[in-house]
Amino acid sequence: MIAVHLENRRVEIRNVRRPQRPEGFAWIRLLCGGICNTDLALQRGYYGFSGTPGHEFVGEVVAADNANLLGRRVVGEINLACRKCEWCRKGLGGHCPSRTVLGIVRHPGAFREFLTLPEVNLHVVPDSIPTEMAVFVEPLAAACEILDQANLPENADVAVLGDGKLGLLIAQVLNARPLSVHLYGRHNEKLQIAGRAGVQTRLAREKLPSATYDWVVEATGSQDGLRQAIQMTRPRGTVFMKSTVHGAVRIDTAPVIVNEITLVGSRCGRFEPAINLLLSGKVNVIDMIADVMPLSQARPAFARAAERGVLKVLLSG
């Protein structure tokens, strides 16, 4: 079978053996995968990565211990936990110290014809959700995590800083609740995607507001984003940090301390709310798809995904 391989900044297609299926794992045929910013960072050398990337995917189960999964379209949680340690016993498998992570840490990713994941990680995709939309379940779940981390008051003003893929999803997820969402970004065509879902948008080419919001989500992907988010937050407000920036980020901690601002790290989330949002039609993901290219064309697909202004590029199995 063919698989995408990243090494020394290069994207290659290699012929590899089909993976073995351990007990409790499903064998999954890739239907569609999404190239995200993490995959592009891995290509540039993030984590010193080499291997097969890909963690946003939809696949068809072709072998499994659970017969109810056979032939079903599935998406999969990316953290493979030991399920035995203290963190796992607390239901925090995403923080298991011995976990592997699909396409990122010690588990080959989804950008290959066949992949394996524990059956407990899988979620069946409802028939009414098209495959190209279901690819967004994993990043949508990360957006939904904010709602599990804090009880945002009804109709609260919330600022989302950043109009990239994750920022657009976060703005739409929060807007699906009774919240007043203000999305700040630098690209009018991207802001329009969230605007069509009812999100209030503003071009951030001018000076950003200061001490205006009790709730701010930083999703710029830039080293300066956290400083900007802190500047926008009122005393005793909260900043949700969504950007994973390679390298150290320098910030002035004085305004955080003096204004008693809470900083909340926010990463992966539950898949069930994300699937329900896709079923509801309250999020616009189709307009985020720039291209769909076959797995065998991963090299030009990665180049396309890295182009300025491009949102989501999908690889079809």
VENURBEL-V278893 format. One line per field, one symbol per residue. psi: psi as a letter, one per 20 degrees, with the letter a starting at -180 (. if undefined). burial: I if it has 9 or more other C-alpha atoms within 8 Angstrom, else O. A space follows every 50 residues. Layout:
psi = ???
burial = ???
This chain:
psi = rqqppppljqpqpqprqqqqorpiqqppppgqqpprhgghhhhijpjkpp boaoiorprppipqhohiipjqpqrpqipnrhjhrgghhjjlhijpijqr pojgokoqaimrhprqqqhiiqpppqhioqghhhhjgghhhhghhghhhq npqpjqppppopkaggggggghghhirmqopopprjohhghhghhijjpp qppkiapqqplhqhpppokhjqhigggggghiprpkapppoipopprqpp qoighgggjlpppoppdqrqhghgghghhhjiqnhhiiohqpqqhikhgh ghgghiqpipdppqpq.
burial = IIIIIIIOOOIIIOOOOOOOOOOOIIIIIIIIIIIOOOIIIIIOIIOOII IIIIIIIIIIIIOIOOOOIIOIIIIIIOIIIIOOOOIIIOOIIIOIOOII IIIIOOIIIIIIIIIIIIIOIIOIIOOOIOIIIIIIIIIIIIIIIIIOOO OOOOOIIIIIIIIIIIIIIIIIIIIIOIIIIIIIIIIOOIIIIIIOIOII IIIIOOOOOOIOIIIIIIIIIOOOIIIIIIIIIIIIIIIIIIIOIOOOOO OOOOIIOOIIIIOOOIOIIIIOIIIOIIOOOIIIIOOIIIOIIIIOOIIO IIOIIOOOOIIIIIIII
